[in-house]
Amino acid sequence: MPAHLTSAAIMLAAGIGIPVLAALNARLGAHMGAPASAAVILFAVAFASALAVALLTGLDLRAAAGAPPHLFLAGCLVAFYVLSITWIAPRFGVGNAVFFVLVGQVISAGIIDHFGLFGAKVVAMTPIRAAGLAAMAGGLFLTQIAGRP
């Protein structure tokens, strides 16, 4: 399988996992009566999983010491996502919560690519690309209103 198809398949699996993560952790938070505690458990399991993969592939954290501090904010962003989806999904619905996450991702990805932010590959925001991103956001919107009375 070509590398780009492998990458696409992995990211598709990750995308499938986001609503599953939201539903499972929201349920755990509701079961526990403490969404923040459910997030802590999620991160403990995630840490153990990432550590196992890192150990299997050659753990070396020395290079992190020289990284610019702003690069570590990604951990805060993932914590914000997990805490917010765990708290909001049971009240707002997994579909509604993930809908807004996806729209935010489409907007953010377009901006990051266009300006090459954070060292990302520059992919210009052409009118065709803008139309495609708008169509994606519009499609997401349609999925939310389609089943409503």
N, C-alpha and C positions, 0 to 999 in steps of 0.2 A: 504494500500500500504506500503511495507517495506520502512524503512527510507532511504536506499541507492537508491531506485527507486525514491522516492520523491526528494532527493537531485539531482539525475541525471536529473529529469524533470525540476527542478528549474534552474539548470545550462544550460540545453538545451534552455530554454526560454531566459535566459540571453544572450546566444550565438546568438540566433535569433535576439535579440534586438540590438546587436552591429552594424551590417550593417544597420539596420533601423535607429539607432541613427546617424550613419555616413551620411546616405543619407538625413535625415531630417535636421540635423544641417548644413550640407554642403549647402543645398538649402536655409536655413535661412540666412547663411553667404553671399551667392551669392545675395539673395534678398536685404539684407541690404547693400551690398557692403563693409562689414566689418566682416570678419570671427571671429576676436577676440571679437567683440561685441556680435556675436551670441553665442560664448562660454560663455560669462558672463551671458547671458539670460538662457542658458542651466543650468549653475551652480546655478542660482537663483531658477529655477524650481526644480532642483535636491535637493537643500538645503531644500526648502519648503516641498518636498515629504519626505525626510529623517527625517526632524523634526517632521512631522505629525506621521510617524511610530514610532519614538522614544517617542513621547508624549503618544501615544496609548499603548506602551509597557513598559512604565516606564522610562522616561528620567533620567539618572544619569551620569553626565559628570565628577564627582569628581575623579574617578580613572584615568582619562586621565592626571591629574596633575603629577602623578608619573611615567608616561610612558617614556621610553627612547626616546630622541628627534628624533632618526633616524626613528622611527615608523611613524612619521608624514610626512615623505617624500612620502608616498603613495598618499597624496593629490597632490603633485607636479607631480607625475607620471600620475595621472588621468587628471590633467590639461594639461600636455604635450600631452597625447593621444587625448583629445578633441580638443585642438587647432590645432594639426597637421592634424587630420582627417578632421576637418572642412575646413582647408585651402587647403589640398592636394586632397581630394576626387573629387571636381569639375574639377580639372585639370588632374588628373591621372585616375579617375574612381573609383567608390566605390568598385567594385570587386578587382581591382588591389591593392587599398589601404588596404582593409581588408585582402587580400591574404598575404601581407607582415606582417600585424599585427598577423595573425594566425601562420605564420612560426616563427615569433619571440616568440609567446606564447609557441609553441611546444618546441623550443630550451630552453627558459627560464624555463619552467615548468620541463623539464627533469633535468636541472642543479640544480634547487631549491630542487626537490625531492631527487636527488642522494646524495646531501651533507646536506640535512635537513636545508637549509638556512632559516633564519628568524624564526626559531622554527617550521618549517614544518616537517611533518612526513617523516622519511627517507624511500625512495623507491629506492632501488639500481638500477643502470643503467646496467641491464643485457644485454647480446647480443640480446636476444629476444625483450626486451623493446626498445633497440636502433633501432632494425629493424622495430618495430612498429611505432616509432616516425619518422623514415626515410620514411616509407611507407606513413604516414600521410602527411609529407612535400611533398613527391613525388606526392601524390594525389592532393594536393593543386596546385602544379605546373601544373599538367595535366589539371586541370579545367581552368587554365589561357591560356594555349596554344591550347586547344581543339577548340575554336571558331575562331581562327585566320587563315587568308589565308596563 
